């Protein structure tokens, strides 16, 4: 099973169990920008313990959870890590945090037809940019900055006033200016 096949089967299971979710990270950037290869998929879930237990009991064949949930320091939330057997691909399930921006981007998420009749939810393009800049600033991660540049180069329209308001709160306005300059927008 490939990583993409595992992700599709998991998205079908979320729909079956009616689990509110949002596909984030490089998959959301690839949707809005210039695609790049990735070795993982990141999802944000809004799920209570009982439904989470049901999800883990019903994991599709070829997907396994090796460890119990743990607190992820960078995102300050709980996370489960799923492995796709026979590959190095991982699926990270982040619990929706109480962070104001996380709540806002989840509330504003948009439904999209993802692939092969499978629907999912993505953050709005502006929220992808804000989060990637937040990661670039906080974690000094070049790939997140490059992802922002790729989105800015190909996606229109973009509500820069919305992005600037959040970047001001997150102290990432400098990174936004650098990304806009690099993208020529």
For each residue, the residues with C-beta under 8 A, 3 or more apart:
1: 5 6 9 61 62 63 84 85 86 87
2: 5 6 84 87 89
3: 6 7 39 40 41 84 87 89 91
4: 7 8 115
5: 1 2 8 9 62
6: 1 2 3 9 10 60 62 63 82 84 89 91
7: 3 4 10 11 23 27 41 91
8: 4 5 11 12 114 115 116 118
9: 1 5 6 12 13 60 62 63
10: 6 7 13 14 43 59 60 63 82 91
11: 7 8 14 15 21 23 114 118 119 120
12: 8 9 15 16 118
13: 9 10 16 17 19 55 58 59 60
14: 10 11 17 18 19 21 45 55 120
15: 11 12 18 118 119
16: 12 13 58
17: 13 14 51 54 55 58
18: 14 15
19: 13 14 45 46 47 51 55
20: 45 46 47 106 121
21: 11 14 43 44 45 46 120 121
22: 43 44 105 106 109 120 121 122 123
23: 7 11 27 28 41 42 43 114 120 121 122
24: 27 28 42 43 44 94 122 123 128 131
25: 28 29 38 40 41 42 92
26: 29 30 36 38 40 41 42 147
27: 7 23 24 30 31 38 41 42
28: 23 24 25 31 32 122 123 128
29: 25 26 32 33 36 128 132 147 150 151
30: 26 27 33 34 35 36 38
31: 27 28 112 122
32: 28 29 122 125 128 151 154 155
33: 29 30 147 150 151 152 153 154 155
34: 30 150 153 154
35: 30
36: 26 29 30 143 147 150
37:
38: 25 26 27 30 41
39: 3 88 89 90
40: 3 25 26 89 90 91 92
41: 3 7 23 25 26 27 38 89 90 91 92
42: 23 24 25 26 27 91 92 94
43: 10 21 22 23 24 91 92 93 94
44: 21 22 24 94 95 96 102 106
45: 14 19 20 21 52 93 94 95 96
46: 19 20 21 95 96 106
47: 19 20 51 52 55 95
48: 51 52
49: 52 53
50: 53 54
51: 17 19 47 48 54 55
52: 45 47 48 49 55 56 80
53: 49 50 56 57
54: 17 50 51 57 58
55: 13 14 17 19 47 51 52 58 59
56: 52 53 59 65 80
57: 53 54
58: 13 16 17 54 55
59: 10 13 55 56 63 64 65 82
60: 6 9 10 13 63
61: 1
62: 1 5 6 9 84 85 86
63: 1 6 9 10 59 60 82 83 84 85 91
64: 59 82 83 85
65: 56 59 80 81 82 83
66: 81 83
67: 70 80 81
68: 80
69: 78 79 80 95
70: 67 78 79
71: 76 77 78 79
72: 75 76 77 78 79 94
73: 76
74: 135 138 139
75: 72 79 94 97
76: 71 72 73 97 99
77: 71 72 94 95 96 97 102
78: 69 70 71 72 94 95
79: 69 70 71 72 75 92 93 94 95
80: 52 56 65 67 68 69 92 93
81: 65 66 67 90 91 92 93
82: 6 10 59 63 64 65 90 91 92 93
83: 63 64 65 66 89 90 91
84: 1 2 3 6 62 63 87 89 90 91
85: 1 62 63 64
86: 1 62
87: 1 2 3 84
88: 39
89: 2 3 6 39 40 41 83 84
90: 39 40 41 81 82 83 84
91: 3 6 7 10 40 41 42 43 63 81 82 83 84
92: 25 40 41 42 43 79 80 81 82
93: 43 45 79 80 81 82
94: 24 42 43 44 45 72 75 77 78 79 97
95: 44 45 46 47 69 77 78 79
96: 44 45 46 77 102 103 106
97: 75 76 77 94 102 103
98: 102 103
99: 76 102 103
100: 103 104
101: 104 105 127 130 131 134 166 169 170
102: 44 77 96 97 98 99 105 106
103: 96 97 98 99 100 106 107
104: 100 101 107 108 127
105: 22 101 102 108 109 123 124 127 130 131
106: 20 22 44 46 96 102 103 109 123
107: 103 104
108: 104 105 123 124 127
109: 22 105 106 121 122 123 124
110: 121 122 123 124
111: 119 120 121
112: 31 119 120 121 122
113: 117 118 119
114: 8 11 23 118 119 120
115: 4 8 118
116: 8
117: 113
118: 8 11 12 15 113 114 115
119: 11 15 111 112 113 114
120: 11 14 21 22 23 111 112 114
121: 20 21 22 23 109 110 111 112
122: 22 23 24 28 31 32 109 110 112 128
123: 22 24 28 105 106 108 109 110 127 128 131
124: 105 108 109 110 127 128
125: 32 128 129 151 155 158
126: 129 130 158 159 162 163
127: 101 104 105 108 123 124 130 131
128: 24 28 29 32 122 123 124 125 131 132 151
129: 125 126 132 133 148 151 152 158 163 176 179
130: 101 105 126 127 133 134 163 166 167 170 172
131: 24 101 105 123 127 128 134 135
132: 29 128 129 135 136 144 145 147 148 151
133: 129 130 136 137 144 145 148 163 167 170 172 175 176 179
134: 101 130 131 137 138 170 172
135: 74 131 132 138 139 141 144
136: 132 133 139 140 141 142 144 145 148 172 175
137: 133 134 140 170 171 172 174 175
138: 74 134 135
139: 74 135 136 144
140: 136 137
141: 135 136 144 145
142: 136 145 146
143: 36 146 147
144: 132 133 135 136 139 141 147 148
145: 132 133 136 141 142 148 149 175 178 179
146: 142 143 149 150
147: 26 29 33 36 132 143 144 150 151
148: 129 132 133 136 144 145 151 152 175 176 179 183
149: 145 146 152 153 179 182 183
150: 29 33 34 36 146 147 153 154
151: 29 32 33 125 128 129 132 147 148 154 155
152: 33 129 148 149 155 158 179 180 182 183 185
153: 33 34 149 150 183 184 185
154: 32 33 34 150 151
155: 32 33 125 151 152 158
156:
157:
158: 125 126 129 152 155 163 185
159: 126 162 163
160: 163 164
161: 164 165
162: 126 159 165 166
163: 126 129 130 133 158 159 160 166 167 176
164: 160 161 167 168 173 176
165: 161 162 168 169
166: 101 130 162 163 169 170
167: 130 133 163 164 170 171 172 173 175 176
168: 164 165 171 173
169: 101 165 166
170: 101 130 133 134 137 166 167
171: 137 167 168
172: 130 133 134 136 137 167 175 176
173: 164 167 168 176 177
174: 137 177 178
175: 133 136 137 145 148 167 172 178 179
176: 129 133 148 163 164 167 172 173 179 180
177: 173 174 180 181
178: 145 174 175 181 182
179: 129 133 145 148 149 152 175 176 182 183
180: 152 176 177 183 185
181: 177 178 184
182: 149 152 178 179
183: 148 149 152 153 179 180
184: 153 181
185: 152 153 158 180
